[in-house]
Amino acid sequence: MKQIKGVGDYAAENLLKLIGRYDGLALDSWTRSKFFQLHNAGKKASDKKVARYYARFKEWRGLALWCDMTRDWME
């Protein structure tokens, strides 16, 4: 997918979710900011820290991140 002009890491990871691959975290400024609020007392954290946090979900880590970041949408 990344061979298509204009498709980078973020877009590719989101496109892969559409075909059942949920392992990519697809981090952008919004998900990073939301992670900082929910899990890091509002302080910035490295992408590696975010990845470590969701690593326990293995091949489902991208879906776990998305559910975690959007959980307040259902309240």
N, CA, C, O and CB atoms as a CASP TS submission, in Angstrom:
PFRMAT TS
TARGET T0000
AUTHOR 0000-0000-0000
METHOD Language model
MODEL 1
PARENT N/A
ATOM      1  N   MET     1       0.810  -1.194   0.000  1.00  0.00           N
ATOM      2  CA  MET     1       0.000   0.000   0.000  1.00  0.00           C
ATOM      3  C   MET     1       0.857   1.265   0.000  1.00  0.00           C
ATOM      4  O   MET     1       0.484   2.277  -0.592  1.00  0.00           O
ATOM      5  CB  MET     1      -0.923  -0.005   1.193  1.00  0.00           C
ATOM      6  N   LYS     2       1.997   1.196   0.662  1.00  0.00           N
ATOM      7  CA  LYS     2       2.855   2.368   0.736  1.00  0.00           C
ATOM      8  C   LYS     2       3.539   2.676  -0.591  1.00  0.00           C
ATOM      9  O   LYS     2       4.162   3.729  -0.732  1.00  0.00           O
ATOM     10  CB  LYS     2       3.893   2.174   1.810  1.00  0.00           C
ATOM     11  N   GLN     3       3.436   1.790  -1.550  1.00  0.00           N
ATOM     12  CA  GLN     3       3.998   2.060  -2.863  1.00  0.00           C
ATOM     13  C   GLN     3       3.110   3.014  -3.659  1.00  0.00           C
ATOM     14  O   GLN     3       3.535   3.552  -4.681  1.00  0.00           O
ATOM     15  CB  GLN     3       4.192   0.757  -3.630  1.00  0.00           C
ATOM     16  N   ILE     4       1.893   3.220  -3.200  1.00  0.00           N
ATOM     17  CA  ILE     4       0.987   4.158  -3.855  1.00  0.00           C
ATOM     18  C   ILE     4       1.385   5.568  -3.443  1.00  0.00           C
ATOM     19  O   ILE     4       1.551   5.846  -2.255  1.00  0.00           O
ATOM     20  CB  ILE     4      -0.508   3.864  -3.489  1.00  0.00           C
ATOM     21  N   LYS     5       1.538   6.450  -4.408  1.00  0.00           N
ATOM     22  CA  LYS     5       1.951   7.823  -4.136  1.00  0.00           C
ATOM     23  C   LYS     5       0.971   8.470  -3.154  1.00  0.00           C
ATOM     24  O   LYS     5      -0.243   8.449  -3.358  1.00  0.00           O
ATOM     25  CB  LYS     5       2.032   8.644  -5.452  1.00  0.00           C
ATOM     26  N   GLY     6       1.524   9.038  -2.095  1.00  0.00           N
ATOM     27  CA  GLY     6       0.714   9.732  -1.095  1.00  0.00           C
ATOM     28  C   GLY     6       0.307   8.880   0.096  1.00  0.00           C
ATOM     29  O   GLY     6      -0.232   9.403   1.071  1.00  0.00           O
ATOM     30  N   VAL     7       0.556   7.578   0.032  1.00  0.00           N
ATOM     31  CA  VAL     7       0.207   6.697   1.148  1.00  0.00           C
ATOM     32  C   VAL     7       1.448   6.468   2.003  1.00  0.00           C
ATOM     33  O   VAL     7       2.404   5.815   1.582  1.00  0.00           O
ATOM     34  CB  VAL     7      -0.372   5.341   0.636  1.00  0.00           C
ATOM     35  N   GLY     8       1.410   7.021   3.214  1.00  0.00           N
ATOM     36  CA  GLY     8       2.509   6.840   4.156  1.00  0.00           C
ATOM     37  C   GLY     8       2.126   5.847   5.239  1.00  0.00           C
ATOM     38  O   GLY     8       1.155   5.103   5.101  1.00  0.00           O
ATOM     39  N   ASP     9       2.891   5.845   6.308  1.00  0.00           N
ATOM     40  CA  ASP     9       2.656   4.902   7.401  1.00  0.00           C
ATOM     41  C   ASP     9       1.246   5.017   7.980  1.00  0.00           C
ATOM     42  O   ASP     9       0.554   4.012   8.139  1.00  0.00           O
ATOM     43  CB  ASP     9       3.675   5.121   8.498  1.00  0.00           C
ATOM     44  N   TYR    10       0.823   6.243   8.296  1.00  0.00           N
ATOM     45  CA  TYR    10      -0.483   6.452   8.928  1.00  0.00           C
ATOM     46  C   TYR    10      -1.621   5.961   8.030  1.00  0.00           C
ATOM     47  O   TYR    10      -2.487   5.209   8.479  1.00  0.00           O
ATOM     48  CB  TYR    10      -0.682   7.938   9.260  1.00  0.00           C
ATOM     49  N   ALA    11      -1.621   6.376   6.788  1.00  0.00           N
ATOM     50  CA  ALA    11      -2.685   5.971   5.868  1.00  0.00           C
ATOM     51  C   ALA    11      -2.666   4.465   5.637  1.00  0.00           C
ATOM     52  O   ALA    11      -3.719   3.828   5.615  1.00  0.00           O
ATOM     53  CB  ALA    11      -2.547   6.708   4.533  1.00  0.00           C
ATOM     54  N   ALA    12      -1.481   3.893   5.466  1.00  0.00           N
ATOM     55  CA  ALA    12      -1.384   2.449   5.229  1.00  0.00           C
ATOM     56  C   ALA    12      -1.928   1.655   6.415  1.00  0.00           C
ATOM     57  O   ALA    12      -2.648   0.673   6.233  1.00  0.00           O
ATOM     58  CB  ALA    12       0.074   2.051   4.956  1.00  0.00           C
ATOM     59  N   GLU    13      -1.580   2.087   7.636  1.00  0.00           N
ATOM     60  CA  GLU    13      -2.063   1.368   8.813  1.00  0.00           C
ATOM     61  C   GLU    13      -3.581   1.449   8.933  1.00  0.00           C
ATOM     62  O   GLU    13      -4.216   0.483   9.357  1.00  0.00           O
ATOM     63  CB  GLU    13      -1.410   1.923  10.076  1.00  0.00           C
ATOM     64  N   ASN    14      -4.172   2.585   8.567  1.00  0.00           N
ATOM     65  CA  ASN    14      -5.626   2.698   8.591  1.00  0.00           C
ATOM     66  C   ASN    14      -6.269   1.873   7.484  1.00  0.00           C
ATOM     67  O   ASN    14      -7.304   1.244   7.706  1.00  0.00           O
ATOM     68  CB  ASN    14      -6.043   4.155   8.463  1.00  0.00           C
ATOM     69  N   LEU    15      -5.680   1.867   6.311  1.00  0.00           N
ATOM     70  CA  LEU    15      -6.217   1.048   5.220  1.00  0.00           C
ATOM     71  C   LEU    15      -6.150  -0.435   5.555  1.00  0.00           C
ATOM     72  O   LEU    15      -7.063  -1.189   5.219  1.00  0.00           O
ATOM     73  CB  LEU    15      -5.456   1.322   3.922  1.00  0.00           C
ATOM     74  N   LEU    16      -5.092  -0.852   6.205  1.00  0.00           N
ATOM     75  CA  LEU    16      -4.964  -2.258   6.587  1.00  0.00           C
ATOM     76  C   LEU    16      -6.059  -2.676   7.559  1.00  0.00           C
ATOM     77  O   LEU    16      -6.483  -3.832   7.550  1.00  0.00           O
ATOM     78  CB  LEU    16      -3.597  -2.514   7.205  1.00  0.00           C
ATOM     79  N   LYS    17      -6.521  -1.754   8.397  1.00  0.00           N
ATOM     80  CA  LYS    17      -7.622  -2.071   9.309  1.00  0.00           C
ATOM     81  C   LYS    17      -8.887  -2.440   8.527  1.00  0.00           C
ATOM     82  O   LYS    17      -9.674  -3.278   8.967  1.00  0.00           O
ATOM     83  CB  LYS    17      -7.904  -0.877  10.247  1.00  0.00           C
ATOM     84  N   LEU    18      -9.072  -1.818   7.383  1.00  0.00           N
ATOM     85  CA  LEU    18     -10.255  -2.108   6.565  1.00  0.00           C
ATOM     86  C   LEU    18     -10.260  -3.526   6.006  1.00  0.00           C
ATOM     87  O   LEU    18     -11.310  -4.059   5.646  1.00  0.00           O
ATOM     88  CB  LEU    18     -10.344  -1.123   5.426  1.00  0.00           C
ATOM     89  N   ILE    19      -9.074  -4.131   5.939  1.00  0.00           N
ATOM     90  CA  ILE    19      -9.007  -5.502   5.418  1.00  0.00           C
ATOM     91  C   ILE    19      -8.669  -6.512   6.512  1.00  0.00           C
ATOM     92  O   ILE    19      -8.275  -7.645   6.233  1.00  0.00           O
ATOM     93  CB  ILE    19      -7.972  -5.588   4.301  1.00  0.00           C
ATOM     94  N   GLY    20      -8.832  -6.074   7.776  1.00  0.00           N
ATOM     95  CA  GLY    20      -8.685  -7.018   8.876  1.00  0.00           C
ATOM     96  C   GLY    20      -7.326  -7.106   9.535  1.00  0.00           C
ATOM     97  O   GLY    20      -7.089  -8.029  10.315  1.00  0.00           O
ATOM     98  N   ARG    21      -6.432  -6.189   9.254  1.00  0.00           N
ATOM     99  CA  ARG    21      -5.113  -6.162   9.919  1.00  0.00           C
ATOM    100  C   ARG    21      -5.127  -5.062  10.964  1.00  0.00           C
ATOM    101  O   ARG    21      -5.134  -3.878  10.627  1.00  0.00           O
ATOM    102  CB  ARG    21      -3.948  -5.932   8.885  1.00  0.00           C
ATOM    103  N   TYR    22      -5.132  -5.449  12.235  1.00  0.00           N
ATOM    104  CA  TYR    22      -5.301  -4.483  13.324  1.00  0.00           C
ATOM    105  C   TYR    22      -4.038  -4.253  14.142  1.00  0.00           C
ATOM    106  O   TYR    22      -4.117  -3.720  15.249  1.00  0.00           O
ATOM    107  CB  TYR    22      -6.394  -4.942  14.234  1.00  0.00           C
ATOM    108  N   ASP    23      -2.893  -4.635  13.631  1.00  0.00           N
ATOM    109  CA  ASP    23      -1.669  -4.518  14.425  1.00  0.00           C
ATOM    110  C   ASP    23      -1.007  -3.145  14.349  1.00  0.00           C
ATOM    111  O   ASP    23      -0.226  -2.803  15.238  1.00  0.00           O
ATOM    112  CB  ASP    23      -0.691  -5.554  13.983  1.00  0.00           C
ATOM    113  N   GLY    24      -1.287  -2.357  13.335  1.00  0.00           N
ATOM    114  CA  GLY    24      -0.660  -1.041  13.199  1.00  0.00           C
ATOM    115  C   GLY    24      -1.321  -0.004  14.095  1.00  0.00           C
ATOM    116  O   GLY    24      -2.547   0.038  14.196  1.00  0.00           O
ATOM    117  N   LEU    25      -0.526   0.827  14.740  1.00  0.00           N
ATOM    118  CA  LEU    25      -1.073   1.812  15.675  1.00  0.00           C
ATOM    119  C   LEU    25      -1.608   3.072  14.997  1.00  0.00           C
ATOM    120  O   LEU    25      -2.452   3.757  15.574  1.00  0.00           O
ATOM    121  CB  LEU    25      -0.018   2.197  16.667  1.00  0.00           C
ATOM    122  N   ALA    26      -1.151   3.390  13.813  1.00  0.00           N
ATOM    123  CA  ALA    26      -1.627   4.574  13.074  1.00  0.00           C
ATOM    124  C   ALA    26      -1.640   5.813  13.971  1.00  0.00           C
ATOM    125  O   ALA    26      -2.690   6.422  14.177  1.00  0.00           O
ATOM    126  CB  ALA    26      -3.043   4.321  12.504  1.00  0.00           C
ATOM    127  N   LEU    27      -0.492   6.178  14.492  1.00  0.00           N
ATOM    128  CA  LEU    27      -0.397   7.334  15.377  1.00  0.00           C
ATOM    129  C   LEU    27      -0.373   8.634  14.592  1.00  0.00           C
ATOM    130  O   LEU    27       0.356   8.776  13.610  1.00  0.00           O
ATOM    131  CB  LEU    27       0.845   7.232  16.247  1.00  0.00           C
ATOM    132  N   ASP    28      -1.176   9.565  15.037  1.00  0.00           N
ATOM    133  CA  ASP    28      -1.163  10.920  14.494  1.00  0.00           C
ATOM    134  C   ASP    28      -1.232  11.886  15.663  1.00  0.00           C
ATOM    135  O   ASP    28      -1.217  11.458  16.817  1.00  0.00           O
ATOM    136  CB  ASP    28      -2.348  11.154  13.492  1.00  0.00           C
ATOM    137  N   SER    29      -1.306  13.167  15.389  1.00  0.00           N
ATOM    138  CA  SER    29      -1.283  14.151  16.477  1.00  0.00           C
ATOM    139  C   SER    29      -2.470  13.985  17.418  1.00  0.00           C
ATOM    140  O   SER    29      -2.324  14.181  18.625  1.00  0.00           O
ATOM    141  CB  SER    29      -1.273  15.567  15.908  1.00  0.00           C
ATOM    142  N   TRP    30      -3.644  13.627  16.897  1.00  0.00           N
ATOM    143  CA  TRP    30      -4.825  13.462  17.747  1.00  0.00           C
ATOM    144  C   TRP    30      -4.685  12.248  18.664  1.00  0.00           C
ATOM    145  O   TRP    30      -4.951  12.350  19.861  1.00  0.00           O
ATOM    146  CB  TRP    30      -6.085  13.324  16.885  1.00  0.00           C
ATOM    147  N   THR    31      -4.270  11.098  18.117  1.00  0.00           N
ATOM    148  CA  THR    31      -4.144   9.910  18.970  1.00  0.00           C
ATOM    149  C   THR    31      -3.026  10.088  19.991  1.00  0.00           C
ATOM    150  O   THR    31      -3.155   9.634  21.128  1.00  0.00           O
ATOM    151  CB  THR    31      -3.881   8.660  18.116  1.00  0.00           C
ATOM    152  N   ARG    32      -1.946  10.732  19.610  1.00  0.00           N
ATOM    153  CA  ARG    32      -0.869  10.998  20.574  1.00  0.00           C
ATOM    154  C   ARG    32      -1.373  11.885  21.710  1.00  0.00           C
ATOM    155  O   ARG    32      -1.135  11.594  22.882  1.00  0.00           O
ATOM    156  CB  ARG    32       0.338  11.666  19.873  1.00  0.00           C
ATOM    157  N   SER    33      -2.066  12.961  21.363  1.00  0.00           N
ATOM    158  CA  SER    33      -2.593  13.878  22.366  1.00  0.00           C
ATOM    159  C   SER    33      -3.577  13.175  23.297  1.00  0.00           C
ATOM    160  O   SER    33      -3.545  13.377  24.511  1.00  0.00           O
ATOM    161  CB  SER    33      -3.269  15.068  21.690  1.00  0.00           C
ATOM    162  N   LYS    34      -4.441  12.359  22.729  1.00  0.00           N
ATOM    163  CA  LYS    34      -5.425  11.623  23.535  1.00  0.00           C
ATOM    164  C   LYS    34      -4.718  10.627  24.456  1.00  0.00           C
ATOM    165  O   LYS    34      -5.107  10.473  25.613  1.00  0.00           O
ATOM    166  CB  LYS    34      -6.440  10.883  22.620  1.00  0.00           C
ATOM    167  N   PHE    35      -3.698   9.961  23.958  1.00  0.00           N
ATOM    168  CA  PHE    35      -2.930   9.039  24.797  1.00  0.00           C
ATOM    169  C   PHE    35      -2.288   9.789  25.958  1.00  0.00           C
ATOM    170  O   PHE    35      -2.314   9.314  27.093  1.00  0.00           O
ATOM    171  CB  PHE    35      -1.851   8.315  23.966  1.00  0.00           C
ATOM    172  N   PHE    36      -1.719  10.947  25.684  1.00  0.00           N
ATOM    173  CA  PHE    36      -1.078  11.739  26.736  1.00  0.00           C
ATOM    174  C   PHE    36      -2.089  12.071  27.830  1.00  0.00           C
ATOM    175  O   PHE    36      -1.771  11.996  29.017  1.00  0.00           O
ATOM    176  CB  PHE    36      -0.470  13.038  26.151  1.00  0.00           C
ATOM    177  N   GLN    37      -3.313  12.439  27.428  1.00  0.00           N
ATOM    178  CA  GLN    37      -4.357  12.790  28.389  1.00  0.00           C
ATOM    179  C   GLN    37      -4.789  11.578  29.216  1.00  0.00           C
ATOM    180  O   GLN    37      -4.914  11.663  30.437  1.00  0.00           O
ATOM    181  CB  GLN    37      -5.564  13.384  27.663  1.00  0.00           C
ATOM    182  N   LEU    38      -5.014  10.458  28.542  1.00  0.00           N
ATOM    183  CA  LEU    38      -5.567   9.280  29.214  1.00  0.00           C
ATOM    184  C   LEU    38      -4.543   8.496  30.027  1.00  0.00           C
ATOM    185  O   LEU    38      -4.875   7.960  31.084  1.00  0.00           O
ATOM    186  CB  LEU    38      -6.184   8.373  28.202  1.00  0.00           C
ATOM    187  N   HIS    39      -3.318   8.424  29.554  1.00  0.00           N
ATOM    188  CA  HIS    39      -2.364   7.483  30.141  1.00  0.00           C
ATOM    189  C   HIS    39      -1.028   8.075  30.576  1.00  0.00           C
ATOM    190  O   HIS    39      -0.169   7.350  31.080  1.00  0.00           O
ATOM    191  CB  HIS    39      -2.104   6.412  29.178  1.00  0.00           C
ATOM    192  N   ASN    40      -0.840   9.371  30.391  1.00  0.00           N
ATOM    193  CA  ASN    40       0.466   9.945  30.723  1.00  0.00           C
ATOM    194  C   ASN    40       0.336  11.303  31.410  1.00  0.00           C
ATOM    195  O   ASN    40       1.211  12.158  31.269  1.00  0.00           O
ATOM    196  CB  ASN    40       1.313  10.084  29.463  1.00  0.00           C
ATOM    197  N   ALA    41      -0.747  11.501  32.148  1.00  0.00           N
ATOM    198  CA  ALA    41      -0.964  12.730  32.926  1.00  0.00           C
ATOM    199  C   ALA    41      -0.788  14.002  32.096  1.00  0.00           C
ATOM    200  O   ALA    41      -0.303  15.015  32.601  1.00  0.00           O
ATOM    201  CB  ALA    41      -0.011  12.766  34.103  1.00  0.00           C
ATOM    202  N   GLY    42      -1.185  13.948  30.818  1.00  0.00           N
ATOM    203  CA  GLY    42      -1.105  15.116  29.956  1.00  0.00           C
ATOM    204  C   GLY    42       0.281  15.450  29.446  1.00  0.00           C
ATOM    205  O   GLY    42       0.466  16.455  28.760  1.00  0.00           O
ATOM    206  N   LYS    43       1.247  14.625  29.769  1.00  0.00           N
ATOM    207  CA  LYS    43       2.627  14.878  29.330  1.00  0.00           C
ATOM    208  C   LYS    43       2.923  14.092  28.055  1.00  0.00           C
ATOM    209  O   LYS    43       2.413  12.990  27.855  1.00  0.00           O
ATOM    210  CB  LYS    43       3.641  14.497  30.444  1.00  0.00           C
ATOM    211  N   LYS    44       3.747  14.675  27.209  1.00  0.00           N
ATOM    212  CA  LYS    44       4.133  13.995  25.979  1.00  0.00           C
ATOM    213  C   LYS    44       4.869  12.698  26.292  1.00  0.00           C
ATOM    214  O   LYS    44       5.568  12.589  27.299  1.00  0.00           O
ATOM    215  CB  LYS    44       5.007  14.908  25.111  1.00  0.00           C
ATOM    216  N   ALA    45       4.699  11.736  25.424  1.00  0.00           N
ATOM    217  CA  ALA    45       5.401  10.459  25.542  1.00  0.00           C
ATOM    218  C   ALA    45       5.883  10.075  24.150  1.00  0.00           C
ATOM    219  O   ALA    45       5.326  10.512  23.143  1.00  0.00           O
ATOM    220  CB  ALA    45       4.476   9.339  26.159  1.00  0.00           C
ATOM    221  N   SER    46       6.901   9.272  24.109  1.00  0.00           N
ATOM    222  CA  SER    46       7.430   8.842  22.812  1.00  0.00           C
ATOM    223  C   SER    46       6.493   7.822  22.175  1.00  0.00           C
ATOM    224  O   SER    46       5.693   7.181  22.856  1.00  0.00           O
ATOM    225  CB  SER    46       8.848   8.246  22.968  1.00  0.00           C
ATOM    226  N   ASP    47       6.605   7.686  20.869  1.00  0.00           N
ATOM    227  CA  ASP    47       5.822   6.659  20.177  1.00  0.00           C
ATOM    228  C   ASP    47       6.183   5.278  20.698  1.00  0.00           C
ATOM    229  O   ASP    47       5.341   4.381  20.710  1.00  0.00           O
ATOM    230  CB  ASP    47       6.050   6.730  18.656  1.00  0.00           C
ATOM    231  N   LYS    48       7.428   5.099  21.130  1.00  0.00           N
ATOM    232  CA  LYS    48       7.835   3.813  21.694  1.00  0.00           C
ATOM    233  C   LYS    48       7.065   3.509  22.972  1.00  0.00           C
ATOM    234  O   LYS    48       6.699   2.360  23.218  1.00  0.00           O
ATOM    235  CB  LYS    48       9.341   3.802  21.972  1.00  0.00           C
ATOM    236  N   LYS    49       6.817   4.535  23.790  1.00  0.00           N
ATOM    237  CA  LYS    49       6.045   4.320  25.013  1.00  0.00           C
ATOM    238  C   LYS    49       4.606   3.932  24.673  1.00  0.00           C
ATOM    239  O   LYS    49       4.035   3.045  25.306  1.00  0.00           O
ATOM    240  CB  LYS    49       6.065   5.587  25.896  1.00  0.00           C
ATOM    241  N   VAL    50       4.030   4.585  23.688  1.00  0.00           N
ATOM    242  CA  VAL    50       2.675   4.245  23.242  1.00  0.00           C
ATOM    243  C   VAL    50       2.661   2.793  22.757  1.00  0.00           C
ATOM    244  O   VAL    50       1.769   2.023  23.115  1.00  0.00           O
ATOM    245  CB  VAL    50       2.195   5.217  22.106  1.00  0.00           C
ATOM    246  N   ALA    51       3.639   2.430  21.954  1.00  0.00           N
ATOM    247  CA  ALA    51       3.734   1.063  21.426  1.00  0.00           C
ATOM    248  C   ALA    51       3.878   0.048  22.556  1.00  0.00           C
ATOM    249  O   ALA    51       3.255  -1.013  22.513  1.00  0.00           O
ATOM    250  CB  ALA    51       4.922   0.942  20.457  1.00  0.00           C
ATOM    251  N   ARG    52       4.687   0.356  23.561  1.00  0.00           N
ATOM    252  CA  ARG    52       4.847  -0.551  24.708  1.00  0.00           C
ATOM    253  C   ARG    52       3.530  -0.727  25.450  1.00  0.00           C
ATOM    254  O   ARG    52       3.206  -1.832  25.885  1.00  0.00           O
ATOM    255  CB  ARG    52       5.924  -0.022  25.672  1.00  0.00           C
ATOM    256  N   TYR    53       2.771   0.349  25.597  1.00  0.00           N
ATOM    257  CA  TYR    53       1.503   0.296  26.314  1.00  0.00           C
ATOM    258  C   TYR    53       0.530  -0.678  25.642  1.00  0.00           C
ATOM    259  O   TYR    53      -0.159  -1.439  26.321  1.00  0.00           O
ATOM    260  CB  TYR    53       0.880   1.697  26.394  1.00  0.00           C
ATOM    261  N   TYR    54       0.479  -0.651  24.320  1.00  0.00           N
ATOM    262  CA  TYR    54      -0.470  -1.496  23.578  1.00  0.00           C
ATOM    263  C   TYR    54       0.112  -2.831  23.136  1.00  0.00           C
ATOM    264  O   TYR    54      -0.603  -3.638  22.542  1.00  0.00           O
ATOM    265  CB  TYR    54      -0.964  -0.757  22.369  1.00  0.00           C
ATOM    266  N   ALA    55       1.366  -3.083  23.402  1.00  0.00           N
ATOM    267  CA  ALA    55       2.019  -4.329  22.971  1.00  0.00           C
ATOM    268  C   ALA    55       1.322  -5.574  23.519  1.00  0.00           C
ATOM    269  O   ALA    55       1.323  -6.619  22.868  1.00  0.00           O
ATOM    270  CB  ALA    55       3.478  -4.331  23.411  1.00  0.00           C
ATOM    271  N   ARG    56       0.734  -5.472  24.695  1.00  0.00           N
ATOM    272  CA  ARG    56       0.068  -6.640  25.301  1.00  0.00           C
ATOM    273  C   ARG    56      -1.113  -7.142  24.478  1.00  0.00           C
ATOM    274  O   ARG    56      -1.558  -8.275  24.663  1.00  0.00           O
ATOM    275  CB  ARG    56      -0.409  -6.296  26.700  1.00  0.00           C
ATOM    276  N   PHE    57      -1.624  -6.313  23.573  1.00  0.00           N
ATOM    277  CA  PHE    57      -2.750  -6.707  22.731  1.00  0.00           C
ATOM    278  C   PHE    57      -2.310  -7.401  21.444  1.00  0.00           C
ATOM    279  O   PHE    57      -3.137  -7.789  20.618  1.00  0.00           O
ATOM    280  CB  PHE    57      -3.581  -5.496  22.391  1.00  0.00           C
ATOM    281  N   LYS    58      -1.012  -7.549  21.290  1.00  0.00           N
ATOM    282  CA  LYS    58      -0.398  -8.259  20.155  1.00  0.00           C
ATOM    283  C   LYS    58      -0.993  -7.828  18.822  1.00  0.00           C
ATOM    284  O   LYS    58      -0.966  -6.640  18.500  1.00  0.00           O
ATOM    285  CB  LYS    58      -0.564  -9.766  20.323  1.00  0.00           C
ATOM    286  N   GLU    59      -1.529  -8.761  18.039  1.00  0.00           N
ATOM    287  CA  GLU    59      -2.014  -8.429  16.689  1.00  0.00           C
ATOM    288  C   GLU    59      -3.263  -7.551  16.700  1.00  0.00           C
ATOM    289  O   GLU    59      -3.703  -7.090  15.647  1.00  0.00           O
ATOM    290  CB  GLU    59      -2.307  -9.701  15.922  1.00  0.00           C
ATOM    291  N   TRP    60      -3.830  -7.318  17.865  1.00  0.00           N
ATOM    292  CA  TRP    60      -5.023  -6.473  18.003  1.00  0.00           C
ATOM    293  C   TRP    60      -4.686  -5.081  18.541  1.00  0.00           C
ATOM    294  O   TRP    60      -5.595  -4.310  18.851  1.00  0.00           O
ATOM    295  CB  TRP    60      -6.034  -7.147  18.925  1.00  0.00           C
ATOM    296  N   ARG    61      -3.403  -4.745  18.655  1.00  0.00           N
ATOM    297  CA  ARG    61      -3.007  -3.506  19.322  1.00  0.00           C
ATOM    298  C   ARG    61      -3.563  -2.248  18.659  1.00  0.00           C
ATOM    299  O   ARG    61      -3.921  -1.302  19.361  1.00  0.00           O
ATOM    300  CB  ARG    61      -1.513  -3.419  19.367  1.00  0.00           C
ATOM    301  N   GLY    62      -3.646  -2.209  17.350  1.00  0.00           N
ATOM    302  CA  GLY    62      -4.200  -1.033  16.672  1.00  0.00           C
ATOM    303  C   GLY    62      -5.674  -0.851  16.961  1.00  0.00           C
ATOM    304  O   GLY    62      -6.141   0.274  17.138  1.00  0.00           O
ATOM    305  N   LEU    63      -6.408  -1.949  17.010  1.00  0.00           N
ATOM    306  CA  LEU    63      -7.834  -1.887  17.339  1.00  0.00           C
ATOM    307  C   LEU    63      -8.021  -1.500  18.805  1.00  0.00           C
ATOM    308  O   LEU    63      -8.925  -0.731  19.133  1.00  0.00           O
ATOM    309  CB  LEU    63      -8.522  -3.245  17.049  1.00  0.00           C
ATOM    310  N   ALA    64      -7.175  -2.024  19.684  1.00  0.00           N
ATOM    311  CA  ALA    64      -7.237  -1.662  21.107  1.00  0.00           C
ATOM    312  C   ALA    64      -6.979  -0.173  21.286  1.00  0.00           C
ATOM    313  O   ALA    64      -7.678   0.489  22.053  1.00  0.00           O
ATOM    314  CB  ALA    64      -6.216  -2.483  21.926  1.00  0.00           C
ATOM    315  N   LEU    65      -5.988   0.355  20.589  1.00  0.00           N
ATOM    316  CA  LEU    65      -5.702   1.783  20.669  1.00  0.00           C
ATOM    317  C   LEU    65      -6.913   2.585  20.214  1.00  0.00           C
ATOM    318  O   LEU    65      -7.318   3.529  20.891  1.00  0.00           O
ATOM    319  CB  LEU    65      -4.469   2.140  19.820  1.00  0.00           C
ATOM    320  N   TRP    66      -7.489   2.224  19.084  1.00  0.00           N
ATOM    321  CA  TRP    66      -8.622   2.979  18.551  1.00  0.00           C
ATOM    322  C   TRP    66      -9.816   2.926  19.498  1.00  0.00           C
ATOM    323  O   TRP    66     -10.460   3.950  19.726  1.00  0.00           O
ATOM    324  CB  TRP    66      -9.021   2.439  17.177  1.00  0.00           C
ATOM    325  N   CYS    67     -10.122   1.761  20.052  1.00  0.00           N
ATOM    326  CA  CYS    67     -11.220   1.646  21.004  1.00  0.00           C
ATOM    327  C   CYS    67     -10.946   2.474  22.253  1.00  0.00           C
ATOM    328  O   CYS    67     -11.850   3.117  22.787  1.00  0.00           O
ATOM    329  CB  CYS    67     -11.448   0.182  21.380  1.00  0.00           C
ATOM    330  N   ASP    68      -9.713   2.458  22.714  1.00  0.00           N
ATOM    331  CA  ASP    68      -9.313   3.219  23.889  1.00  0.00           C
ATOM    332  C   ASP    68      -9.451   4.724  23.635  1.00  0.00           C
ATOM    333  O   ASP    68      -9.976   5.448  24.481  1.00  0.00           O
ATOM    334  CB  ASP    68      -7.867   2.872  24.281  1.00  0.00           C
ATOM    335  N   MET    69      -8.991   5.188  22.492  1.00  0.00           N
ATOM    336  CA  MET    69      -8.998   6.616  22.180  1.00  0.00           C
ATOM    337  C   MET    69     -10.421   7.160  21.954  1.00  0.00           C
ATOM    338  O   MET    69     -10.685   8.337  22.199  1.00  0.00           O
ATOM    339  CB  MET    69      -8.143   6.874  20.944  1.00  0.00           C
ATOM    340  N   THR    70     -11.315   6.308  21.492  1.00  0.00           N
ATOM    341  CA  THR    70     -12.678   6.758  21.151  1.00  0.00           C
ATOM    342  C   THR    70     -13.730   6.304  22.153  1.00  0.00           C
ATOM    343  O   THR    70     -14.924   6.454  21.896  1.00  0.00           O
ATOM    344  CB  THR    70     -13.057   6.254  19.781  1.00  0.00           C
ATOM    345  N   ARG    71     -13.315   5.757  23.282  1.00  0.00           N
ATOM    346  CA  ARG    71     -14.291   5.215  24.226  1.00  0.00           C
ATOM    347  C   ARG    71     -15.259   6.266  24.733  1.00  0.00           C
ATOM    348  O   ARG    71     -16.404   5.937  25.043  1.00  0.00           O
ATOM    349  CB  ARG    71     -13.583   4.585  25.393  1.00  0.00           C
ATOM    350  N   ASP    72     -14.839   7.518  24.826  1.00  0.00           N
ATOM    351  CA  ASP    72     -15.751   8.557  25.301  1.00  0.00           C
ATOM    352  C   ASP    72     -16.797   8.953  24.258  1.00  0.00           C
ATOM    353  O   ASP    72     -17.748   9.663  24.584  1.00  0.00           O
ATOM    354  CB  ASP    72     -14.963   9.777  25.711  1.00  0.00           C
ATOM    355  N   TRP    73     -16.642   8.516  23.037  1.00  0.00           N
ATOM    356  CA  TRP    73     -17.634   8.808  22.008  1.00  0.00           C
ATOM    357  C   TRP    73     -18.946   8.078  22.255  1.00  0.00           C
ATOM    358  O   TRP    73     -19.989   8.483  21.743  1.00  0.00           O
ATOM    359  CB  TRP    73     -17.093   8.439  20.645  1.00  0.00           C
ATOM    360  N   MET    74     -18.899   7.012  23.030  1.00  0.00           N
ATOM    361  CA  MET    74     -20.096   6.202  23.294  1.00  0.00           C
ATOM    362  C   MET    74     -20.801   6.589  24.593  1.00  0.00           C
ATOM    363  O   MET    74     -21.864   6.057  24.912  1.00  0.00           O
ATOM    364  CB  MET    74     -19.721   4.735  23.345  1.00  0.00           C
ATOM    365  N   GLU    75     -20.217   7.496  25.321  1.00  0.00           N
ATOM    366  CA  GLU    75     -20.823   7.894  26.612  1.00  0.00           C
ATOM    367  C   GLU    75     -21.941   8.882  26.435  1.00  0.00           C
ATOM    368  O   GLU    75     -22.547   9.311  27.417  1.00  0.00           O
ATOM    369  CB  GLU    75     -19.779   8.489  27.530  1.00  0.00           C
TER
END
